[in-house]
Amino acid sequence: MQKISDLPKRPGRSQRLEQISRRINLISNHFPMKFIQQNQAINIYAVDFDPAIADDARRLREEIVKLATKDLQIQGLQEFTLRGKNIWSSFNVKDRLIAKASFQEQEYVVIAQHKKEYTLSDLSEMMTNPVTQSINVAVKKSLKEMGMIEIGRQSKFYDPKNIECNRINEHGLKVWRGVKTSFQLYQGMPFLQIDFASRVLRDQTALEFMMSINTRNMQDIKNEMIGLSVLASYGNCRIYRIDEIEFGLTPTHTFQLQDGKQITYQEYYKQRYNIQIRDLQQPLLVYKDKRNQDKIAYLVPELLTMTGLTDRQRGDYKCMQSVAKYTKLTPQQRDDEIYGFYQNLKLHLCKQNIQLSDDQNVQGFQLQAPRIFMGNKEYQTDQSGFFMIKDPVFQSSHIQDWFMVYQSKGKNDDDDVDFIVSELQKQGEKIGIRIERPYFVMLKDNNIQNWLQRLTTEIGDKPPQMIVTFVNERDKDRIYGQIKKYCFQDQGISHQNILSKFLRTKNPSSVASKIAQQMSIKLGNPLWAIPKPQGISDRTMIVGIDIYHKLLTNRKSCMGFVAYLESECLNTFAKPIIMREGQELSHEVGRVIVEAISAYFERNGRKYLPDTIIIFRDGVGNAQIEALKQTEIQQMKNAIKSINKNYNPQFAVIMINKKINDRFFMVNGGGQQQMKSQLSNPPSGTVIADKITSSSFDYFITAQYVTQGTCTPTHYRVLENNTNWTEELFWQLTYYQCFNYQNWTGAVRVPACVQYAHKLAYLIGDTYQGNIHKRLAHLQCCL
């Protein structure tokens, strides 16, 4: 297990911090926690039942232990909490505890045996141990005392009494609102993180949805339902993902219980949950546990509620607006929800020896945004981080040899394509992108094989600069992946796709300008440039790594590796790495980083190697830190040493986590908690690196400016660092790089190299799952 001492310490800050930032007052969703009795220990007891209780019958276990409470208290276990198959208590009873309980005409024996004692000194930032778990158990117990139930495995609790409160009748939906909690230890101090949670439910069972598909074709039904999530409100009240539909099984089929007895699904649900299944001919849904593929659950559709939105609902603007009223809360609304939960939870936690404080104040810094260089002009963004491209771009381009490929059924189709080309030329000219008339490749049908054969004939031995395809939305899925493979892997030609909805847009000139920009940058011509922060070497190579999984379709995972080949970050080295399904860590990054350093050497005239290498690694969580250090990071360090025995660049690896529940709100006016009547999202460039951070080196940054809902910051944890950089230099590099993603005129959530790595991993992993042609490896945004 990873220890906090194994991670780099936080470097010092310099006086320059005051020059590049301003201090701002924030509040967070972290509430300081202390223990009323500081010397109190936590005792773990193993619990067994006779007769045995099924693993998934959590509520039954809880009911039996609840009935046995008085018997256990008499034996010395005066206060305790049931956690899975363990009991947690502050009372230490060494003797074996035996209690009896009667439930539904069945006699049960509860046997509890003391296993181990832990004290608060065992708390650790990087390890989940019984102390941490016991605190989480105490919180969960308090939430249950408040009448809430846990849904799923992510500590999200919902109040059953409120399930019908937020109905959207016109769309057959309801939004179940709740709370998510997490115990955190920051710099040795315990905090309870509290956040708002929501779950969209449909007024429709899985069986009703299955019947609404209006087809008897089994494969069509599978295509619609596999991958969706359902709520089982019986038993553990769990969320299940549909992994398969077993049309050969019905509720009248039998399965084997743990005791070896055979029972039908109909009988099981009646005996276990007192539920009478009505439709005995319905097929069963299949759920496969990701943690244990051998663990399979068969589910009855009529007992399951559909969750989430359909594709049609997602495409319905009014529907999405209605849902957003309950799910996308403003900062003020979200904090009101959080604080309301805090006040209720605080009262119950006192009984568990835990006292919460409402000191949510956190100090942050707002970094100055970088200057933006375009053409002969220099721009400074405001606190939103947005800017517009109205003047000539940083590097002009001349697109003179390109194909426009489309299906032509007559003059209307030809006119549509002429209009598109005309708009591209007109809008591109305004910003320094000169686009000549293309070579038109007209197809009579939408058969992809005919398209590829025709392209091969037209290309011959002289590939064009770019191939642009114009397709209908209905043909995209069938054509897009094949065209990408043909262009990227087989031919080494940049590709741009245009959908027919372009013709229906309200502002075709604006869309045409964006497409012209895309065409230009895919040929290696950056639209703008970002200066490097003062103090960073001119010979720095920045690398972004991310992973893409598509587990539901049994496809292999793909890692995207993107490295900048000079300090201006204008040229890239890109490499996809295909890995086995679900694999998180790669054993090939050592080889690939050597390729990237070689490309850097070639790009810079074979004069020098990078003297500083900064790696941003996305797609892994805290539980994988030790594995990441032992595999990828060690591989890269060894690979760098293998280049030259005297080669020893400065090296840092920064892990990125976007899937977090930390929230920060800007205090407008006064800066005191009692005056937090007007809260807003933090401005672009906000950094949090005090109080709500670890004892090692980590920080939060909100690079993006959010105008709808609540902003989610990005968490950065430094796993390796031998640089001489100050702390604020890491912040500044991270923030500046968020402006370098050339598909968005503003700051994105993560550094651009990581966004490009994600784009590369997604495109290759979602389509042909192969390599890219060597001619495209150096082109920024070639995808």
Secondary structure, DSSP 4 states (H G I P E B T S, - for coil): ---GGGSPPPPP--TTHHHHEEEEEEEESEEEEEESSTT--EEEEEEEEES---TT-HHHHHHHHHHTHHHHHHTT--SEEEETTEEEESS---SPEEEEEEETTEEEEEEEEEEEEE-GGG--SS---HHHHHHHHHHHHHHHHTT-EEETTTTEEE-GGGTTTSEEGGGTEEEEEEEEEEEEEETTEEEEEEEEEEEEEEEEEHHHHHHHT----HHHHHHHHTT-EEEE-STT-EEEE--EEETT--TTSEEE-TTS-EEEHHHHHHHHH------TTPPEEEEE-SS-TT-EEEE-GGGEEEES--HHHHT-HHHHHHHHHHHS--HHHHHHHHHHHHHHHHHHHGGGTEEE----EEEEEEEPPPEEEETTEEEE--TT------S--SS-EEE-SEEEEEE--SHHHHHHHHHHHHHHHHHHHHTTEEEPPPEEEEESS--HHHHHHHHHHHHTT---SEEEEEE-HHHHHHHHHHHHHIIIIII--EEEEEEGGGGG-S-HHHHHHHHHHHHHHHTT--S-B-PPPTTS-TTEEEEEEEEE--GGGTPPEEEEEEEESSTT--SEEEEEEEE-TT--S-S-HHHHHHHHHHHHHHHTTTS---SEEEEEE-S--GGGHHHHIIIIIHHHHHHHHHH-TT---EEEEEEEE------EEEE-SS--GGGTTSEEPPPTTEEE-SSSS-SSSEEEEE-S---SS----EEEEEEEE-----HHHHHHHHHHHTT--TTSSS--SS-HHHHHHHHHHHHHHHTT-S---TTTTTSTT--
